[in-house]
Amino acid sequence: MSTKGPIANQSADAAISPARHRRRITKRMIIMLICVGLLLGAIVGFNLFKSHMIAKMMASNALPPATVTATVANFQTWQPQLAAVGSLRAVRGVDVTTEVPGLVREIAFASGQDVKAGQVLVRLNDDSDVALLHSLQAAADLAQTVYKRDQAQFDIQAIAKAQLDADAADLKSKTAQVAQQAALVEKKTIRAPFAGRVGITTVNPGQYLNPGDAIVTLQAIDPIYADFYLPQQQLGQLAVGQQIALDTNAFGGRTFSGKIRSINPRVDNTTRNVQIEATVDNRERKLLPGMYANVKIDAGGEERHLTLPQTAITYNPYGATVFIVKPGDKPDAQGKTMPTAQQVFVTPGPTRGDQVAILKGIEPGVQVVTSGQLKLKNGTPLVIDNRVQPADSPNPQPQEQ
């Protein structure tokens, strides 16, 4: 009995230990799973908390509003025009000079005076030339007398025909010398070759002039010519007699009218431009030769375009864009709803002054940002301040400082 008792107890313990071992393992697995679940829950909770804080921070750090100017895109009626920069030229213009040398005796005009054709401008000293003319005239008169006397002698057969022929030749020679000297005397009086306005002269009485020395400029400036060039592709829109409008910065925005007088029959093979000559009314004589002028020519009928200021267009390698103003749909931290910017592509067309036509990309009535685009991107809140607007003139004028 004593020997069997311990052996039986050991067998019972051996039979119970596997079951107890499994319970212990199961308990440990449950504890481990609970720990893993708590860890995963902590991780998920932390991530949710982090996302919430980031969203809160982003909401508090939203894009600040950008101050811009804006305008509404509307249709305008344009008159297509050809534009060029030209130069004014007198219909007739010369630097009055002298053919013969001499000492100035008299200046018969005032600088800036309007003179008539043939009016005396300058007289040179011609005393010796006039004296020689008188001498030659006396010799010619004597030759005329001799010829008449010998003609009477020849009629009564008192002299030979050869003598009469010699007298006639001498008379012609003396007469020619008189005409030559008279022409020289006439050249000592310098006259205006045509009507016009004289310039400023620096010639004074007593001054010696050589042939070719300039005395004064003479310009016929009513009407006046305007010379300008246009590309050959615009040649089909030009015609002789076509009206032009011309302005120059000397008289602000005043416009002078004229018409095309001639078109050069040859196109420059270097620039592919053609020269145009127009006649401009200058009865007030305000336009002067040498001035530059802006020339505009109406070409074709009126056209209707959707226009914007050129400052509204942003040109990029991938196209032209504008920012339109979209109504806001989300209130900010203060509960205010602000308009936002949205970038769209457009197709720009012809330009006129500060304006550009928009062929495609936006509709009429859309509000478009005209300045401040560099600080914008899609969704940027906008504050529109139109107290200072960019230039939007179809005919801008340069501002003098």
C-alpha distance (Angstrom), angle and dihedral (degrees) to the residues before:
residue distance angle dihedral
M1 . . .
S2 3.74 . .
T3 3.76 93.1 .
K4 3.82 96.2 48.1
G5 3.78 97.2 49.6
P6 3.83 99.2 71.3
I7 3.76 91.8 42.0
A8 3.80 91.6 55.0
N9 3.82 91.9 49.2
Q10 3.77 91.7 52.6
S11 3.79 91.2 51.5
A12 3.80 91.0 51.9
D13 3.79 91.9 49.6
A14 3.78 90.4 49.3
A15 3.80 90.5 51.6
I16 3.82 93.3 50.6
S17 3.85 100.7 45.0
P18 3.90 99.2 73.7
A19 3.79 91.4 55.6
R20 3.75 92.1 47.1
H21 3.80 90.0 47.4
R22 3.80 91.7 54.2
R23 3.78 91.5 50.3
R24 3.75 90.6 52.0
I25 3.82 91.7 50.1
T26 3.79 91.1 48.2
K27 3.78 91.2 50.3
R28 3.78 91.1 50.1
M29 3.81 91.5 49.1
I30 3.77 91.0 51.5
I31 3.79 91.1 50.0
M32 3.82 90.8 48.3
L33 3.80 92.3 48.8
I34 3.77 90.5 49.5
C35 3.79 90.0 50.8
V36 3.81 91.8 48.0
G37 3.80 90.2 48.1
L38 3.79 91.0 50.3
L39 3.82 90.2 48.5
L40 3.80 93.0 49.8
G41 3.78 90.6 46.0
A42 3.80 89.7 51.4
I43 3.80 91.1 49.9
V44 3.80 93.2 48.0
G45 3.76 91.2 45.7
F46 3.78 91.6 49.8
N47 3.80 91.7 50.5
L48 3.77 91.6 48.6
F49 3.78 90.3 48.9
K50 3.80 90.7 48.3
S51 3.81 92.4 49.8
H52 3.77 90.1 49.0
M53 3.80 92.0 50.8
I54 3.82 92.3 46.6
A55 3.79 90.9 50.2
K56 3.77 89.9 48.2
M57 3.79 91.4 49.0
M58 3.82 92.2 47.6
A59 3.76 90.2 49.9
S60 3.78 90.6 51.9
N61 3.84 91.2 45.5
A62 3.85 98.2 48.6
L63 3.82 119.9 153.4
P64 3.80 111.0 -74.9
P65 3.82 114.2 -119.7
A66 3.82 117.0 -97.1
T67 3.80 121.0 -136.4
V68 3.81 111.8 -131.5
T69 3.78 141.9 155.7
A70 3.77 120.8 -117.7
T71 3.78 140.6 -175.3
V72 3.78 136.8 -170.2
A73 3.80 117.3 -107.6
N74 3.80 109.3 -123.3
F75 3.79 138.2 168.2
Q76 3.80 119.4 -98.3
T77 3.80 132.4 -175.5
W78 3.79 113.5 -119.1
Q79 3.77 130.4 -167.5
P80 3.82 106.3 -145.7
Q81 3.78 109.2 -124.3
L82 3.77 138.8 -175.1
A83 3.79 111.9 -137.5
A84 3.79 130.9 -161.8
V85 3.78 140.9 157.5
G86 3.79 112.1 -122.1
S87 3.77 141.8 175.3
L88 3.79 127.7 -121.2
R89 3.78 120.1 -124.6
A90 3.79 132.4 -177.0
V91 3.80 117.8 -110.1
R92 3.80 85.1 -129.8
G93 3.75 124.4 9.3
V94 3.81 133.5 163.7
D95 3.74 141.3 158.1
V96 3.80 102.8 -119.4
T97 3.79 110.8 -130.3
T98 3.82 140.3 161.1
E99 3.79 131.3 -102.8
V100 3.78 95.0 -155.5
P101 3.80 133.0 43.1
G102 3.75 121.1 -110.9
L103 3.77 150.2 132.4
V104 3.81 115.9 -84.5
R105 3.79 110.3 -114.8
E106 3.82 101.2 171.8
I107 3.80 139.8 8.9
A108 3.81 104.0 -150.1
F109 3.82 100.0 -172.4
A110 3.79 140.7 56.3
S111 3.78 122.9 -125.3
G112 3.81 111.3 -94.1
Q113 3.80 93.6 17.7
D114 3.80 124.3 143.8
V115 3.79 108.9 -123.3
K116 3.79 134.4 -170.3
A117 3.77 127.7 -125.5
G118 3.81 110.0 -82.0
Q119 3.81 94.2 15.9
V120 3.83 113.4 146.7
L121 3.79 112.2 -107.4
V122 3.82 105.5 168.7
R123 3.79 134.9 7.5
L124 3.80 120.1 -155.3
N125 3.80 124.6 -156.3
D126 3.83 105.0 -86.6
D127 3.82 102.9 164.5
S128 3.80 96.3 118.3
D129 3.80 91.8 42.5
V130 3.80 91.7 51.8
A131 3.83 90.6 48.5
L132 3.79 90.7 51.8
L133 3.81 89.2 47.8
H134 3.78 90.4 54.9
S135 3.80 90.4 49.4
L136 3.77 92.2 51.0
Q137 3.78 91.0 45.4
A138 3.81 89.8 54.0
A139 3.81 90.5 50.6
A140 3.80 89.7 49.0
D141 3.82 90.7 50.0
L142 3.81 89.6 51.2
A143 3.78 91.2 49.3
Q144 3.81 88.8 51.1
T145 3.81 90.9 51.9
V146 3.81 92.4 48.1
Y147 3.79 91.0 49.0
K148 3.82 92.2 51.6
R149 3.82 92.3 47.8
D150 3.79 92.8 48.2
Q151 3.79 89.6 46.7
A152 3.82 88.9 58.8
Q153 3.83 90.5 47.0
F154 3.78 91.2 49.3
D155 3.79 90.9 51.6
I156 3.84 90.1 61.0
Q157 3.82 91.4 42.3
A158 3.83 92.1 -111.4
I159 3.82 95.3 131.0
A160 3.75 136.0 29.3
K161 3.80 124.9 -98.5
A162 3.81 89.7 -116.6
Q163 3.78 90.9 63.9
L164 3.81 91.7 52.7
D165 3.79 91.1 49.0
A166 3.81 90.9 51.5
D167 3.82 90.1 51.0
A168 3.81 90.9 50.9
A169 3.80 92.2 50.2
D170 3.80 91.5 48.5
L171 3.80 90.4 50.3
K172 3.80 91.2 51.9
S173 3.81 91.7 48.8
K174 3.79 93.0 49.7
T175 3.83 91.2 46.9
A176 3.80 90.9 50.9
Q177 3.80 91.2 50.9
V178 3.80 89.3 52.2
A179 3.83 91.1 51.1
Q180 3.82 91.2 48.2
Q181 3.78 92.9 50.2
A182 3.81 91.8 44.7
A183 3.82 89.5 53.9
L184 3.82 89.5 51.0
V185 3.80 90.8 51.1
E186 3.82 90.1 48.7
K187 3.82 90.2 53.5
K188 3.80 88.7 59.0
T189 3.83 86.0 69.7
I190 3.82 108.7 66.9
R191 3.81 115.0 -155.1
A192 3.81 135.3 -173.5
P193 3.82 108.2 -93.6
F194 3.82 90.9 -151.0
A195 3.79 140.0 -0.8
G196 3.78 116.3 -80.1
R197 3.78 145.7 102.7
V198 3.79 121.8 -61.4
G199 3.77 121.5 -140.4
I200 3.78 132.0 -141.0
T201 3.78 116.1 -54.3
T202 3.78 129.0 -157.0
V203 3.83 94.3 -168.4
N204 3.80 115.9 113.6
P205 3.81 134.7 -170.0
G206 3.80 111.0 -86.5
Q207 3.80 92.7 31.8
Y208 3.81 117.2 128.8
L209 3.79 115.3 -128.1
N210 3.78 126.7 -158.9
P211 3.81 122.7 -154.7
G212 3.80 109.5 -78.2
D213 3.81 96.4 22.6
A214 3.82 109.5 140.9
I215 3.79 113.8 -118.6
V216 3.81 103.1 177.6
T217 3.80 139.2 -30.7
L218 3.79 118.4 -105.8
Q219 3.81 119.1 -160.7
A220 3.80 130.1 -177.8
I221 3.82 101.3 -151.5
D222 3.80 105.3 167.7
P223 2.96 103.5 109.0
I224 3.79 105.2 14.0
Y225 3.80 131.5 -158.9
A226 3.80 125.5 -121.3
D227 3.81 115.8 -157.6
F228 3.80 118.5 -163.9
Y229 3.80 140.9 151.1
L230 3.81 132.3 -126.9
P231 3.82 131.3 -174.2
Q232 3.76 116.8 -95.4
Q233 3.83 92.3 -115.8
Q234 3.82 88.3 67.2
L235 3.78 93.9 51.3
G236 3.81 92.3 96.2
Q237 3.82 90.1 61.6
L238 3.82 93.6 57.0
A239 3.80 131.2 84.8
V240 3.79 136.7 168.9
G241 3.80 109.1 -95.2
Q242 3.82 93.9 27.8
Q243 3.80 114.0 144.6
I244 3.81 120.9 -111.9
A245 3.80 134.7 -172.3
L246 3.79 119.8 -143.1
D247 3.78 132.3 -170.3
T248 3.78 136.2 172.8
N249 3.79 132.4 -166.7
A250 3.81 90.6 -116.9
F251 3.81 91.2 79.8
G252 3.80 104.3 31.3
G253 3.77 113.6 -127.3
R254 3.81 96.7 -13.8
T255 3.79 114.6 132.8
F256 3.79 127.1 -150.1
S257 3.79 121.3 -156.5
G258 3.77 128.7 -138.6
K259 3.77 143.9 142.1
I260 3.77 137.7 -120.4
R261 3.80 110.1 -91.9
S262 3.79 101.5 -179.1
I263 3.79 143.0 -6.0
N264 3.78 118.9 -143.9
P265 3.83 108.7 -112.5
R266 3.81 90.1 -141.9
V267 3.83 128.7 68.2
D268 3.79 115.8 -145.2
N269 3.81 105.1 -108.8
T270 3.82 91.7 -150.4
T271 3.81 101.4 50.9
R272 3.84 98.5 18.1
N273 3.79 88.0 -132.8
V274 3.78 127.6 133.8
Q275 3.81 124.1 -141.6
I276 3.79 118.5 -123.6
E277 3.81 125.9 -164.6
A278 3.80 118.6 -158.9
T279 3.79 131.8 -177.1
V280 3.81 114.2 -133.3
D281 3.80 126.3 -163.7
N282 3.80 108.4 -115.3
R283 3.78 104.3 164.4
E284 3.80 90.2 139.8
R285 3.82 88.6 53.0
K286 3.79 92.5 -135.2
L287 3.81 94.9 131.4
L288 3.79 114.7 75.8
P289 3.81 132.0 -163.7
G290 3.79 113.1 -94.9
M291 3.81 95.8 33.3
Y292 3.79 118.3 127.8
A293 3.79 116.9 -129.5
N294 3.80 139.5 -171.8
V295 3.78 109.9 -122.0
K296 3.80 123.6 -160.0
I297 3.79 126.1 -175.0
D298 3.80 124.1 -168.8
A299 3.80 108.8 -127.5
G300 3.79 121.3 -172.4
G301 3.80 130.5 -26.1
E302 3.78 129.7 -42.1
E303 3.81 119.1 -75.3
R304 3.81 132.2 -156.5
H305 3.82 117.2 -134.4
L306 3.79 137.5 173.9
T307 3.81 101.4 -123.5
L308 3.79 140.5 -164.8
P309 3.80 134.0 175.9
Q310 3.79 110.3 -88.5
T311 3.82 89.3 -121.3
A312 3.82 88.9 68.6
I313 3.81 92.5 67.2
T314 3.81 121.0 85.7
Y315 3.80 112.2 -163.2
N316 3.80 117.5 -151.4
P317 3.81 134.3 169.5
Y318 3.79 88.2 -103.4
G319 3.81 96.7 48.6
A320 3.79 146.1 -68.3
T321 3.80 119.3 -59.5
V322 3.79 141.0 -177.5
F323 3.80 132.6 -166.2
I324 3.78 114.4 -124.3
V325 3.80 123.7 -160.0
K326 3.81 112.7 -114.8
P327 3.82 122.3 -166.8
G328 3.79 112.0 -106.2
D329 3.80 119.3 -109.5
K330 3.82 102.5 179.8
P331 3.82 124.0 62.1
D332 3.78 117.7 -131.1
A333 3.82 127.2 -129.9
Q334 3.79 89.6 -74.8
G335 3.79 92.0 50.2
K336 3.81 94.6 -108.9
T337 3.80 122.7 135.3
M338 3.82 112.1 -138.4
P339 3.81 129.0 -172.2
T340 3.79 116.3 -108.7
A341 3.80 136.3 -148.6
Q342 3.78 124.7 -109.1
Q343 3.79 122.6 -174.1
V344 3.81 117.5 -137.9
F345 3.80 133.7 176.0
V346 3.81 118.8 -115.6
T347 3.79 136.8 -174.8
P348 3.83 109.4 -130.8
G349 3.80 120.2 -151.4
P350 3.82 135.0 -173.9
T351 3.78 121.0 -19.9
R352 3.79 132.3 -135.5
G353 3.78 117.3 -170.0
D354 3.82 107.9 -55.7
Q355 3.80 92.4 -12.2
V356 3.80 132.3 88.9
A357 3.79 128.5 -165.0
I358 3.82 117.3 -124.9
L359 3.79 111.1 -145.2
K360 3.82 98.2 179.9
G361 3.80 140.6 -0.5
I362 3.81 107.1 60.2
E363 3.78 138.0 47.3
P364 3.82 128.2 -128.4
G365 3.79 114.2 -88.8
V366 3.81 94.3 34.3
Q367 3.79 115.1 133.4
V368 3.81 110.6 -126.3
V369 3.80 129.9 -167.9
T370 3.81 110.1 -116.1
S371 3.80 100.9 -176.7
G372 3.79 138.0 15.5
Q373 3.82 96.2 46.2
L374 3.82 94.6 136.7
K375 3.80 91.9 74.8
L376 3.80 95.5 46.4
K377 3.78 135.4 96.6
N378 3.77 132.5 163.3
G379 3.78 110.6 -58.5
T380 3.80 97.5 16.2
P381 3.83 109.9 148.7
L382 3.79 112.4 -119.0
V383 3.77 136.3 -143.9
I384 3.82 108.6 -166.4
D385 3.81 114.7 -148.2
N386 3.84 112.9 173.9
R387 3.77 98.0 173.3
V388 3.82 89.5 111.1
Q389 3.79 113.4 34.5
P390 3.84 126.6 -170.1
A391 3.81 118.3 -112.5
D392 3.81 114.6 -73.5
S393 3.81 103.8 166.5
P394 3.80 122.8 136.9
N395 3.81 89.2 -149.6
P396 3.81 108.8 32.6
Q397 3.76 120.3 -170.9
P398 3.82 124.8 -149.9
Q399 3.79 113.5 -107.3
E400 3.77 116.7 -127.7
Q401 3.77 114.9 -137.8
